[in-house]
Amino acid sequence: MEWLPAQINPQLFIVLLLLIAAIWLFIANKIRMDVVALLVLVVFSLTGILTVPEILAGFSDPNVVLIALLFIVGEALLRTGIAYQVSDWLLRIANNNEVKVLILLMLAVCGLGAFMSSTGIVAIFIPVVLAICRRMQISPKRLMMPLSIAGLISGMMTLIATPPNLIANAELVKAGWPALSFFSFTPIGIMILGLGIIYLLVARHLLDSGNPEDLKQNYNRTSMNDLIESYQLSTRARQVIVLPDSPFIGKTLDELHLHSRYHILIIAIERWRRIRRIVVTPSALTELRAKDILLFDVTNTELDWLDFCQQHHLKPIEVRGQYFSEKAKSVGMAEISPIPESALLGKTVREIRFQNKYGLTIAGVKRGHTLLQTDIAEVEFTVGDQYVVIGEWKQIQALQSKNQDFFLLNSPAEIEQVAPALSQAPHALFSVAIMVGLMVSGVVSNVIAALITCILLAKFRCIDAKSAYNAIHWPSLILIVGMMPFATALTKTGGINLAVDALLQFVGGWGIHAILASLFILCAIISSFISNTATAILMAPIAVAMAAKLDISPVPFVITIAISASAAFMTPVASPVNTMVLGPGGYKFSDFLKVGIPFTILVMLATIFVVPILFK
C-alpha cells in the first residue's frame, strides 16, 4: 500500500459517501434528479467541505448558461418550422425506415458536431427527433439516446470538436512534441461512429419502448387525412394554376362570386413570396395573382370542371392525397360545433358571412352521423352539428379562445406541428448560421455566440419571451449545477490525486494496451461524474508523464485521454447532452447504464488496440 498517503483527508470519506448516495438515489429513481442535486448542495454546505461560492459556482458557469441558451435556439427552430422540415427531409430520404433514420441522424449530428458545440447540435436536433417519432409513431426512447451518443462521438471527430481534444494537444506541445493536426482525431472518430451505429441498431432494443396504450394515446390521434376521409373532401378537391391571361387576376374573391355562381369555394392559395412559396388563407378581400395555385372545394357535381378551367384560363393540376398533411404547418383543419348559447343558431353560413368573420372556410357539415350534401352556404347552424373548418391555425385557435359561438370538438394530430413563426424561417437559419460561424471561428466564446443568436432570434420575431423561458428545461440545468461541486470537492480533499497515484503504482510496468486500458477506465469513470474538460485537465499531464517514464511517444496516451473523456455514455449526468435527452426521451438512470456500459467497453477495446497503430 505504498501509494497511500501518510494521512488521508477525513472529508474525502464524506465526499465519497455523498457521491455513492447520490448515484444510488439516481438509480432508485424515487426522488427527482434535480431534487437530489439540490440536496447535494445543501449537504456540502452543512458539512463545510465547500464554501458557498464553491457550491453555487455552477450557476455562473458559462456551460450552464450556454445550455439554457441552446434550448431557446432549439425552440426557435421548432417555431419557425425548420425542425419539422429537417425531420421531413430525414423521413423522406429514409422512407420512414427506423434503421435508415437512425443512421442518417447519427451521421448528420456527427458531421455538424465536428465543427461546433455538440451540446448545441443536440439541442437543435431534439425537436427534430421528437417530430420524427411522432410521424413514425415510435417511442422517443428509440432515437433520443442515439442522438446523445452521436453528439458525444462528434467530439472525437476534429481537434476543435470538444475542449478535451484541445487540452490534450496543449499538453503535447508543452512537453515539446509536435501539435496535432485539425483532423488527427478523424480516423478514430469515424471508426467509433461506425461501431456506434452498428451497436445502437441492436442496443436500442434494450430500451423499454413504453406502454403500447400510452403510445397509442399519444400517436394514434385523429389526423387531417382522417377528417378529409370522414367528410369525403378528397373527391371534391381540385387544384389549378392561375394563368397570366386569366380574368381572375386582379379580382378579389368577393368580386368573383364563385360560390353563388358555381357552388365552389377556394379554401387555400399558394403563391410565391420572394424566394419561397407560402400558403395564403383566402378571404373576401384576397386579390388573386398570376401563377397563384388555388385549391377548390367543388360541391357542384353538375359542373363541367375542364370547361370551367378553360373558360377562366386556369390550368388543372393533380391534388396529392397528402396535400393537407404536407401543408400542415400553415393550413389547419379542425372540427367545431356550436355552443347552445350561440347567437348564430338558426342562421345560415351565408347570412353570417362565416369566412369573413372568422377567416375560416366551412368545408363539410355532419348532422348526427349523416354527412349533409346540400349547399353549405344555406345550412343553418344547429346544436349538435359538426363542422370541419379549414384555414390558418391561428384563426382556428382564435375561434377556440373566443368561445362565444363554437367550441373545438376535435383537433388533429398535425396541430403539434404548428409553426407560429413559419414566415421567419429564413431569419432563423441566418441566426443559427451566425452562431455556427462564431463558434467555429472562435471569435467569441460559445456562450456569447449563443447569446448573440438568441438576441437575433428575438429581434427577428422567431421566438417571443414567454416561449423562450418555457423552452428552457430547468430540471436539467439544476441537475448539472448540483453535480458540479463534486469535481471541486474531490480535488480539494485529495480524492483525484489518490486515484492517480494508485494508477501509477499498479500499471507502471504493464504493457502498452493494459496501460491505455487503465487510463481509459479511470478517465471514463471520472468523466461520468465531473465534466470531461476537468477530467482531461487532470489526466492529460499524467498520461504524458507515464509516457515519458516508459520512454515512448505520449501521442497515443493523450489521444486515449481525449477519447475516453468524451466517452461519457454511462450516466445521464456524465455530459450535458445526456442530461438534455433525459426528459424528452423519458429515460431512467438505469437506461444509460444498460446501453452505455457495454458501448463504453466496446469503445475502450477499439481505442486501446487501434490508437497505438494510428498514432506513434
Secondary structure as GFF3:
##gff-version 3
##sequence-region A 1 616
A	DSSP	alpha_helix	10	28	.	.	.	ID=ss1
A	DSSP	alpha_helix	33	47	.	.	.	ID=ss2
A	DSSP	alpha_helix	52	55	.	.	.	ID=ss3
A	DSSP	three_ten_helix	57	60	.	.	.	ID=ss4
A	DSSP	alpha_helix	62	79	.	.	.	ID=ss5
A	DSSP	alpha_helix	82	94	.	.	.	ID=ss6
A	DSSP	alpha_helix	98	113	.	.	.	ID=ss7
A	DSSP	alpha_helix	118	136	.	.	.	ID=ss8
A	DSSP	alpha_helix	141	154	.	.	.	ID=ss9
A	DSSP	alpha_helix	163	174	.	.	.	ID=ss10
A	DSSP	alpha_helix	186	203	.	.	.	ID=ss11
A	DSSP	three_ten_helix	204	206	.	.	.	ID=ss12
A	DSSP	alpha_helix	212	219	.	.	.	ID=ss13
A	DSSP	alpha_helix	224	230	.	.	.	ID=ss14
A	DSSP	beta_strand	237	242	.	.	.	ID=ss15
A	DSSP	alpha_helix	253	256	.	.	.	ID=ss16
A	DSSP	alpha_helix	258	262	.	.	.	ID=ss17
A	DSSP	beta_strand	264	273	.	.	.	ID=ss18
A	DSSP	beta_strand	276	280	.	.	.	ID=ss19
A	DSSP	beta_strand	293	298	.	.	.	ID=ss20
A	DSSP	alpha_helix	305	311	.	.	.	ID=ss21
A	DSSP	beta_strand	314	317	.	.	.	ID=ss22
A	DSSP	alpha_helix	323	326	.	.	.	ID=ss23
A	DSSP	beta_strand	331	338	.	.	.	ID=ss24
A	DSSP	alpha_helix	349	352	.	.	.	ID=ss25
A	DSSP	alpha_helix	354	358	.	.	.	ID=ss26
A	DSSP	beta_strand	360	367	.	.	.	ID=ss27
A	DSSP	beta_strand	370	371	.	.	.	ID=ss28
A	DSSP	three_ten_helix	376	378	.	.	.	ID=ss29
A	DSSP	beta_strand	386	392	.	.	.	ID=ss30
A	DSSP	alpha_helix	393	402	.	.	.	ID=ss31
A	DSSP	beta_strand	406	410	.	.	.	ID=ss32
A	DSSP	three_ten_helix	413	417	.	.	.	ID=ss33
A	DSSP	three_ten_helix	422	424	.	.	.	ID=ss34
A	DSSP	alpha_helix	425	441	.	.	.	ID=ss35
A	DSSP	alpha_helix	446	459	.	.	.	ID=ss36
A	DSSP	alpha_helix	465	471	.	.	.	ID=ss37
A	DSSP	alpha_helix	474	483	.	.	.	ID=ss38
A	DSSP	alpha_helix	485	492	.	.	.	ID=ss39
A	DSSP	alpha_helix	495	507	.	.	.	ID=ss40
A	DSSP	alpha_helix	512	527	.	.	.	ID=ss41
A	DSSP	alpha_helix	532	550	.	.	.	ID=ss42
A	DSSP	alpha_helix	555	566	.	.	.	ID=ss43
A	DSSP	alpha_helix	576	585	.	.	.	ID=ss44
A	DSSP	alpha_helix	589	614	.	.	.	ID=ss45
###
